[in-house]
Amino acid sequence: MNDHETGSARTLETVARACDVIETLEKRDGVGVTELATALDLSKSSAHSYLNTLREKRLVVKRGDTYHLSLEFLYLGKSVRHRHVLFEHGKSTVDRLAERSGEYAHLMCEQHGLERNIYKVPGENAVGDDYHTAKEQKPDFLHFTSTGKAVLAHLPETRVRSIVDSYGLVRKTEHTITDLDALLAELESIRQRGYAVNDEEEIKGIRAVGAPIRSANGEVLGAISVSGPTSRLNGEYYHDELPHMVMESANVTEASINMSTASETL
C-alpha cells in the first residue's frame, strides 16, 4: 500500500483512489471494468480489484458487466442526515415554514466551502420540484443563494476569501454577484439586517430569503430559507413579512439547539 503527501496532509493513495472509483460510479450511473480503467488511468486488473473490494464491502453491486453503487449509500446518507444537529432540531421548523409560506423551505450547512442541502420541503404553492430534487443531490456554491450568503456573512473574512479563491464567483444570472468587494459589502449588509436575499441571482424569476442559524457561542451552523417566484415574493411581503418569518424560524431552531446543548451540561 502506497501513501503520499498532499500539502500538509498525509493521505493513503489506495483510499483516495477508492473514493475516485465511487465518484466515477455515481457520475456515470455505473461503469464496466474497461470504462473505469480508462476514466481513472488504471490497469484493468487494478480497476477490477477496486470494484471487487467495494463489492465485498457491499458498497457496489454488479449487474451484468456493469458495476453500480449499492443502496448502502442510501442508508449511510440517511444516517448522516438524521444525526446532523440541524436536521434533528430544524426539520419540524422547516416543515412549518413551508406550510406558512406555501413555498419551498430549505435547511443547509456549509462544508468544504460549498452549500450542502440537508432538507427541503415544498409548500402547497411551491414550484420547481425537479430542480430542487436535483440540487439536493449535489453541493452548490454559496455566493448566489440566500442561505449561502447568510452563512458567508458570519464566517471570518479570511475564510470567505479562501472560499472565493477556491471556487471563484460563478455567474448564474445577470444579477449574480461576481466581484469580491461587492460580495463583502453585501455580507456586511446581511450582518446588519439579520437576513440575506437571493434576488434572481441563481434563477431568473426566483427570489429567496435566508437567515443564519448560530450556536450559543456565535458559530454559524447553517441557514434556513424560503424561495419562490418573484410574482409572489414581492413588495412588503418580500421585504418585511417573509424576512421576519424566516428569522423567527432560524431563532426557533437556534433555541432548540442551544437548549439541548445546555441540558447536556446539567
Salt bridges, closest charged atoms under 4 A:
ASP3 OD2 - ARG10 NH2 2.37
ASP20 OD2 - ARG17 NH1 3.96
GLU23 OE2 - LYS27 NZ 3.02
GLU35 OE2 - ARG28 NH1 3.17
GLU88 OE2 - HIS89 NE2 3.87
ASP95 OD2 - LYS91 NZ 3.12
GLU103 OE2 - ARG232 NE 2.59
GLU110 OE2 - ARG159 NH2 2.67
GLU115 OE2 - LYS135 NZ 3.97
GLU136 OE2 - ARG81 NH1 3.79
ASP140 OD2 - LYS135 NZ 3.69
GLU157 OE2 - ARG161 NE 2.90
GLU174 OE2 - HIS175 NE2 3.93
GLU174 OE2 - LYS204 NZ 3.26
GLU186 OE2 - LYS149 NZ 3.66
GLU186 OE2 - ARG193 NH2 3.34
GLU188 OE1 - ARG191 NH2 2.78
ASP199 OD1 - ARG207 NE 2.67
GLU201 OE1 - LYS149 NZ 2.84
GLU202 OE2 - LYS135 NZ 2.49
GLU248 OE1 - ARG100 NH1 3.06
